[in-house]
C-alpha cells in the first residue's frame, strides 16, 4: 500500500533521506529562483500577449504541484520564453492581444496542451523525443532566442515596434527610429552592459577578493536581479513628457475571476 502511495507522491521517497545540509541549499536556491522568477514571469506573460499577472500564476502554481507530484529534483518548472512565443504565434489573429477573449483562448490552449502531455505520459510515449535530433532542437531554440531578442528591441528603444517575424520587426523599428526615447535607451543599454559585466567578471572578481566559492556563485546568480536597482524608481518623475522614460504600469493585484467565452 505504501509503495502505491509513494508512486503517486514521490516526495515521500526523497523525504526519507532529506538532511539539514540539503535544506540549506534548497532554501538558498528558493531565494534565488524567487528573485529571478518574478521578473521573468512578467516578461514571459507579456511576450505571449497576456496580462503580466498571468505570468505570476503560471510560475507559482506549477512549482507547488510539481513539488508534490514530480519525480525529478532538477527539472525546471514554470513558464519559458519558447512556450510564450509559441502561445503568441498559435493565438495570433484569434482575438485582440490582452483581451478577455485572448486570455480565455490561452487558457484553453494550456488545458489542451496539458491533456496531450498527460495522455502521452500514460501511453509512455516519451521515447518519441529520441527521434528529435540535437541540431533541429538547437536550431529551433536559437531561432526562438533571436526572435525574442528582436521583439524586445522596441522596449529598449522606447518605441512600439511590431511585426511577427524578424523582417517585419526590423522594418517596424526602422520606420519608428525618429521616436526613439533617449532616456529609455540609456536605462536599457546600461542594464544590458551591467548584466554582461556581471556574467563575465563578477564571479572571478569575488573569488579574487577572497570570497568563498559558494558565496561567489550565489552572488553571481542573483546579480541580474540587482540590475533593476540602478534604474529610477516607479513614479519618480519617469513620465513620457520631456523625453524621459516610460513606466511599465501597474500590475493587477489578487486573483481575478476566470471565465471563458465560447462562440460558435
Phi and psi in degrees as a GROMACS rama.xvg file:
@    title "Ramachandran Plot"
@    xaxis  label "Phi"
@    yaxis  label "Psi"
@TYPE xy
-64.7382  -37.6067  UNK-2
-62.7545  -35.488  UNK-3
-69.4476  -38.314  UNK-4
-65.8379  -43.2186  UNK-5
-65.0807  -26.1155  UNK-6
-64.9946  -36.3171  UNK-7
-94.7505  -16.6049  UNK-8
-126.83  78.7121  UNK-9
-59.8382  -21.4423  UNK-10
-62.014  -24.9105  UNK-11
-66.3815  -24.4163  UNK-12
-77.7579  -50.8068  UNK-13
-78.3556  -16.1104  UNK-14
-66.6456  -25.2855  UNK-15
-63.6493  -34.423  UNK-16
-104.174  16.8099  UNK-17
-74.4142  134.329  UNK-18
-122.823  164.174  UNK-19
-62.7162  -36.7573  UNK-20
-62.6827  -38.7399  UNK-21
-66.1314  -36.8954  UNK-22
-63.919  -41.4138  UNK-23
-62.8136  -44.9227  UNK-24
-63.1806  -41.7885  UNK-25
-65.0742  -38.574  UNK-26
-64.1394  -42.8306  UNK-27
-64.375  -41.7442  UNK-28
-63.0375  -37.9397  UNK-29
-63.8929  -39.2971  UNK-30
-64.1797  -45.6205  UNK-31
-65.1046  -44.7926  UNK-32
-62.0355  -41.0143  UNK-33
-63.0486  -45.0051  UNK-34
-62.7892  -37.2708  UNK-35
-81.6423  -32.7825  UNK-36
-71.8628  -35.6627  UNK-37
-62.3323  -55.7868  UNK-38
-65.6056  -34.5774  UNK-39
-64.755  -42.8405  UNK-40
-63.4595  -40.9995  UNK-41
-61.9609  -44.149  UNK-42
-66.826  -41.3697  UNK-43
-65.8775  -37.0516  UNK-44
-64.231  -44.123  UNK-45
-66.9039  -32.7053  UNK-46
-65.2768  -34.0536  UNK-47
-82.5698  -3.49349  UNK-48
84.1857  17.7195  UNK-49
-105.775  160.059  UNK-50
-59.3056  147.851  UNK-51
-57.3691  -35.834  UNK-52
-66.11  -23.1833  UNK-53
-62.1707  -36.2796  UNK-54
-63.1204  -35.6222  UNK-55
-66.9126  -42.3492  UNK-56
-62.1496  -43.5855  UNK-57
-69.544  -18.7827  UNK-58
-93.8134  -26.8192  UNK-59
-89.3612  -48.4171  UNK-60
-62.6716  -46.0589  UNK-61
-60.7636  -34.3127  UNK-62
-62.5989  -42.93  UNK-63
-66.9339  -45.6041  UNK-64
-66.0067  -41.1643  UNK-65
-70.1858  -30.7201  UNK-66
-60.954  -29.7515  UNK-67
-86.8091  -40.5677  UNK-68
-114.648  -6.75545  UNK-69
-78.8406  156.833  UNK-70
-112.736  -5.30525  UNK-71
-109.43  136.326  UNK-72
-90.6129  -4.95227  UNK-73
-122.406  -5.0126  UNK-74
-71.6784  131.228  UNK-75
-80.9625  127.479  UNK-76
-118.807  138.053  UNK-77
133.683  179.875  UNK-78
-66.9761  144.822  UNK-79
-130.583  161.191  UNK-80
-63.3092  -41.4931  UNK-81
-63.9331  -42.8094  UNK-82
-63.8393  -38.2527  UNK-83
-64.0015  -43.4567  UNK-84
-64.5737  -41.6814  UNK-85
-67.4912  -34.7452  UNK-86
-63.8221  -46.9446  UNK-87
-61.7562  -38.4049  UNK-88
-68.5478  -40.4136  UNK-89
-69.295  -32.1128  UNK-90
-95.624  0.106616  UNK-91
-59.7132  127.145  UNK-92
87.2917  -10.4355  UNK-93
-77.7569  -35.6221  UNK-94
-160.744  167.431  UNK-95
-67.4347  133.412  UNK-96
-58.5186  129.634  UNK-97
88.1279  -8.43565  UNK-98
-76.5315  161.065  UNK-99
-56.7263  -35.4924  UNK-100
-65.8323  -37.6032  UNK-101
-66.6499  -42.5586  UNK-102
-63.8885  -41.0981  UNK-103
-63.207  -39.0313  UNK-104
-65.655  -38.7573  UNK-105
-64.9992  -37.5845  UNK-106
-63.2505  -44.8017  UNK-107
-63.3062  -41.5543  UNK-108
-60.7837  -42.1334  UNK-109
-64.7813  -40.4217  UNK-110
-65.5273  -45.0305  UNK-111
-62.6885  -41.2841  UNK-112
-62.6202  -41.5218  UNK-113
-63.8086  -40.6242  UNK-114
-64.4043  -40.0959  UNK-115
-63.9075  -43.3713  UNK-116
-64.6667  -39.7143  UNK-117
-64.0256  -41.5443  UNK-118
-63.9811  -41.5295  UNK-119
-65.7325  -36.0471  UNK-120
-66.7917  -42.8594  UNK-121
-68.0537  -30.9378  UNK-122
-87.9375  0.100576  UNK-123
56.0678  52.9651  UNK-124
-98.7338  17.7483  UNK-125
-62.2603  -23.4761  UNK-126
-64.5587  -17.2816  UNK-127
-63.3519  -26.0958  UNK-128
-65.012  -22.0551  UNK-129
-67.4521  -18.7149  UNK-130
-86.3244  -5.35531  UNK-131
-88.4795  112.371  UNK-132
-69.9159  152.205  UNK-133
-61.6142  -41.8961  UNK-134
-59.4118  -36.5679  UNK-135
-66.196  -47.5291  UNK-136
-63.8383  -43.2296  UNK-137
-62.1763  -42.6602  UNK-138
-64.7959  -39.8756  UNK-139
-63.6931  -46.1664  UNK-140
-65.6074  -41.2863  UNK-141
-63.9627  -45.2542  UNK-142
-63.2446  -39.3128  UNK-143
-63.2487  -41.3019  UNK-144
-61.7323  -40.1978  UNK-145
-65.4472  -42.1871  UNK-146
-64.5938  -41.345  UNK-147
-65.027  -43.8827  UNK-148
-62.7465  -41.0273  UNK-149
-64.9313  -36.0908  UNK-150
-70.202  -20.0865  UNK-151
-95.5879  -4.81486  UNK-152
-62.2357  -35.8606  UNK-153
-60.61  -37.8658  UNK-154
-66.2679  -38.0389  UNK-155
-69.7738  -33.0183  UNK-156
-89.4904  -9.43537  UNK-157
78.3651  27.259  UNK-158
-128.182  157.253  UNK-159
-62.0373  -35.6503  UNK-160
70.0788  -135.309  UNK-161
124.497  170.33  UNK-162
110.271  151.316  UNK-163
-106.602  -7.64655  UNK-164
-139.086  174.671  UNK-165
-63.6931  -37.8632  UNK-166
-65.0822  -46.3741  UNK-167
-64.9189  -37.6313  UNK-168
-62.0148  -44.249  UNK-169
-63.2354  -41.4886  UNK-170
-64.5186  -41.4898  UNK-171
-63.9476  -41.5404  UNK-172
-65.846  -41.2022  UNK-173
-63.0676  -39.399  UNK-174
-72.1272  -18.9678  UNK-175
-110.193  12.7804  UNK-176
-60.7189  -27.644  UNK-177
-66.8797  -18.6162  UNK-178
-101.692  13.0687  UNK-179
-59.7735  135.648  UNK-180
-93.9897  112.188  UNK-181
-59.0409  -42.14  UNK-182
-64.6387  -39.677  UNK-183
-63.1793  -40.079  UNK-184
-63.7034  -41.5399  UNK-185
-63.8851  -45.2409  UNK-186
-66.8067  -49.928  UNK-187
-63.7378  -45.0411  UNK-188
-64.6472  -39.0906  UNK-189
-63.6511  -40.9168  UNK-190
-66.8422  -39.4076  UNK-191
-61.9708  -43.8283  UNK-192
-63.3009  -41.7476  UNK-193
-61.6097  -44.0217  UNK-194
-63.7328  -40.5146  UNK-195
-63.9865  -44.4852  UNK-196
-63.9549  -38.7761  UNK-197
-64.058  -43.9647  UNK-198
-67.5417  -34.2917  UNK-199
-86.9056  -38.4689  UNK-200
-124.76  -15.7992  UNK-201
-63.3682  -50.4763  UNK-202
-61.334  -47.5918  UNK-203
-65.0198  -35.6375  UNK-204
-66.4555  -40.7684  UNK-205
-66.3488  -39.107  UNK-206
-63.8163  -38.8862  UNK-207
-66.3094  -26.9412  UNK-208
-82.3699  -3.56711  UNK-209
99.8485  5.02044  UNK-210
-71.366  146.819  UNK-211
-64.0935  155.604  UNK-212
-61.928  -38.3913  UNK-213
-65.7726  -45.586  UNK-214
-67.8736  -34.7093  UNK-215
-65.0838  -39.9574  UNK-216
-64.3101  -46.0713  UNK-217
-63.4055  -43.2577  UNK-218
-64.6479  -40.2414  UNK-219
-64.4334  -37.3198  UNK-220
-73.4696  -32.1707  UNK-221
-86.4046  -11.2308  UNK-222
-58.2895  -39.6421  UNK-223
-56.6374  -31.0371  UNK-224
-65.3826  -33.9026  UNK-225
-71.5415  -7.43041  UNK-226
-60.7211  -29.5637  UNK-227
-75.7959  -13.9579  UNK-228
-70.9441  -24.8808  UNK-229
-87.5657  -3.31395  UNK-230
-88.6047  156.083  UNK-231
-61.4767  145.218  UNK-232
-67.3588  151.807  UNK-233
-59.8058  135.756  UNK-234
81.2296  -4.49646  UNK-235
-86.7049  57.0593  UNK-236
78.6378  14.3263  UNK-237
-91.1457  62.9937  UNK-238
-93.7975  176.277  UNK-239
-83.6259  -13.6334  UNK-240
-73.2685  140.486  UNK-241
75.1635  22.4949  UNK-242
75.9655  14.488  UNK-243
-88.2442  -178.444  UNK-244
-70.2167  172.617  UNK-245
-121.03  134.097  UNK-246
-76.2331  147.148  UNK-247
-68.5066  -37.0803  UNK-248
113.124  174.358  UNK-249
-81.9342  153.81  UNK-250
-107.953  125.745  UNK-251
-59.4718  136.278  UNK-252
-93.5246  159.11  UNK-253
78.278  170.883  UNK-254
-97.8332  110.597  UNK-255
-72.5879  163.456  UNK-256
-67.3487  143.049  UNK-257
-101.77  121.448  UNK-258
-140.228  146.501  UNK-259
-128.393  128.054  UNK-260
-105.257  121.38  UNK-261
-108.462  121.155  UNK-262
-114.178  147.027  UNK-263
